[in-house]
Amino acid sequence: MGQTTDGSSGSPTQGQPDLDSRFFPEVAAIVLLLSATSGIVDAVAYQRFGVFVANQTGNLVVVAVDFIDGQSVLSAGLSLVALVSFVIGVFAAMWLRVALLRRGSHARTRVLLLSLEVALIAIVAVSVLLAGETATGYLAIPLLSISQAVQAVVIMRIVGIAVQTVVINTALVQSATWWFGGRRRASVVAFSTPVGYLVGATIGAYLTRWPSPTALTSALITASASMLVARHIRSRGALIE
């Protein structure tokens, strides 16, 4: 959601200023990179384990269908693990975000949370490399789900616009609303979420031809790159919350 004219959270309204053109390319890049990270890890989790770690709507469907049809208990179990882990991760990440903001700046909080996301993905990559996919399934899924929960709360707003890098439906509604409200640059940034997710999912699906750590390494690269871009535009005066 965007800010209303009184600064509160709500639907964007006609006549609001568009995204500052000075930061437009970098903001779009941050959203693309973070969304690509989600796409990559979702592709890996789906290809290897048949579940999602960012797209929790898909997990709800898997759990419901498997329960009704009596399909694979393993698939439903992993989907439920992913869903519960994401929910716990969101609340834990938001608690950590609030706690860190009480003691430091937005910049420091963002770096620490993104570092946590990268660390969780790295732990999974190393675990899969050392122990194999089958042995680490019930470790990989919750850790990757928590990593995406952290990403969901790591950046809430960039230079006055709300940011969604995990939830595609919300981003599409934002994009359409802002486009017809005259906020074209903000609309493009919101649309960067599904584009980035698709690009990331394509990369992840392609790289799963090799061992899982290969694709997960690309997720580490995109997440780390987003951190560097965020740091760059903050040094130029952009407000990132």
N, C-alpha and C positions, 0 to 999 in steps of 0.2 A: 504494500500500500504506500501511497505517496503522502505528502504533508498537505493538510488543508491550509486555507489562507491564514488561520490563526496559529499555524505551526504544529497542530496536533496531528496524530496519525489518522489517516482516512483516505478516501478515494480522491485521486487528483481532480482538480476542478479547472474549468475553463479560465484562461487568463493567467495561469501561473507561469512564472518564468521557466524557460527551457534550461536544460543542462548547459553549464558554462562550456563554450566551445573550446576553451583552452585545455580542458581536461577530457574532452570527448573521446579521443582515440585511446587514451590510457584506461579510462573507466570501462569502455567496451572491451578492452584487452583483458582487464581483471576478471570481468564477468565471463568472458569466453574461456579463459584459462581455468577458472574454478569449476565452471560447468563441464568443461572437458575432463577434468579430474573425476567428477562424478560419473560421467559417461564411461570412462575407462574402467573404473573399479566395478561399476554395475555390469559391464560387458564381461569382465573376468569372472565375477561371482556367478553370473548367469550361465556362462559357458562351462565353468568348472563344477558348479554346485547346483545350478538350476534355480537360484534365488536372486533377489535384488538386495543391494545394500544402501542405495540412495532412493530408489523409487519404491517407497513403502506401500503405495497403492497397489502395485503389482503383487507384493507379498500378501496383502489382504485377500486378493483374488485367489492366489495359489492355495492359501490355507483353507478358504471356504470351499473351493472346488475339490481339493483333495479330501476334505472332511466328508463332503456329500457323496463323492464317487468312490471313496475308499481307496484312493490311489496311494502312491508311495508315502509311507510314514516318514521316511528320511527327508523327502522334499518338503513336506508340510512342517516337519520339525525344524529344519533349517530356516524356513521362511518365518516361522514364529520366533526363532532365536534372533533373526535379523530385525524383525519388527520391534520386539521387546528391547533389544539392545539400542536401537535408534531412539526409542522413546526415553529410555534411561539416559542415553547420551545427550539428548537435547536438554533435558532438565539439568544434568550435571554440568554441561558446557555453559548453559546460561548462568547457573550459580557461580561457576568459576569466572565467567566474564564479569559479572557484577562485583565479585570479590576482588578481582584484579583491578577493576576501574576505581575501586575505593582507595587503592594503594598506588596507582600509577596512571599513566596516560593511555589514551586510545591506541596510540602507536605501539606502545609496549605490550598492551593486552592483545592486539592483533597479531603481533609477531609471536607471542607465546602460544596463542591458540593455533595459529597456522603451523607452528613448529610441532605442536602436539599432534595435529593431523598427519603431518609428514612422518613423524615418529611411529605412529600407529600403522601406517601403510608400510613403512620400512620393516617393522617387526614382522608383519605378515609375510612380506617378500622373503625375508631371511628364514622364517620358520618353514615356509613351503619349500624353499631351496634345500634346507637341511633334512626335513622330515617327510616331504612329499605332500601332495594335496589331500589324499584320503585321511591321513593321520592328523592333519591340521584343520579339517573342515570346521569343526565346532570351535576352533580358536580364530580362524581367519574371518568367518562371517561376523561374529560380534565385534571384533576389532575394526573391521572395515566399516560396519554400520555405525559404530561410535565415531569413526573418523569423519563420516559424512554428516553426522549430527553436529560435530564440532564445526564443520564447514558451514552448516546452515545458520549458525549464530555468530560466526567469526567477524563478518562484516554486515552490519545492519543497514547502513546508509552511506552513500558516497556523494559528496557535494550536493546534498539536498534531495537525492532520489533514493527510494528504497531499492534494495538489491536482493534478488532471488537467484541462487545458483544451484539449488537442488530441486525446487518445485517448479516444474515446467508449466503446468496449467495456470498458476498464478501469474507467472511471468508473461504468458501470452495475453491474459486479460489486461495486465498492466500495459503491455505494448499497444494493444488496440485502443485502450482508454486514452493513453497519452498521445497517440497519433492523431486521434480525432479531437483531442483537446489542444492541438497545436504544438505539443511538445515533441517534436520529431526526433531530436537527438536522444532524449530520454527514452522514446519508444524504441529506437534502434538498440540502445543498451539493454532494455528489457528483452528484446527479441534475440539478443546474443545468448541468452540462457539456453533455449532449445537448439540453437545453431551449435553452440559449444558442446552441448550434451551429445548431439548427433555426431559431431566430429570426433569427440572423445570415445564414444561407443564404437565408432568405425575403427579407430586406432586400436582400441582395446580388443575388439573382435579379431582384427588382423593379427595382432601380436600374440594372441593365445595359440597361434600355430607353434609358437616356441614355449618353453617353460613359463609358468605364471609369473615368476619374478621379472621377466622381460617386460610384460605389459605393466606391471605394478611400478617398475622403474620409471616408465613414461608418466605415470600419475604423480610420482615424486617430482619429476621435472616440471610438470604443469603447475602443481601447487607451489613449488618453490619460485617459479617464474612470476606467479601472481603476487607473491610477497615482495619481490624486487620491484615490480611495476608500482605497487601500492606505496612502497617506500619512496619511489621516485616522484610521484605526483604529490605526495605529502610534503616533500622538500620544496615543492613549488607553490605550496599554500593550500592544497586541496584538503577539505575536511572529510576524514573518513572515520565513521563511528562503528 
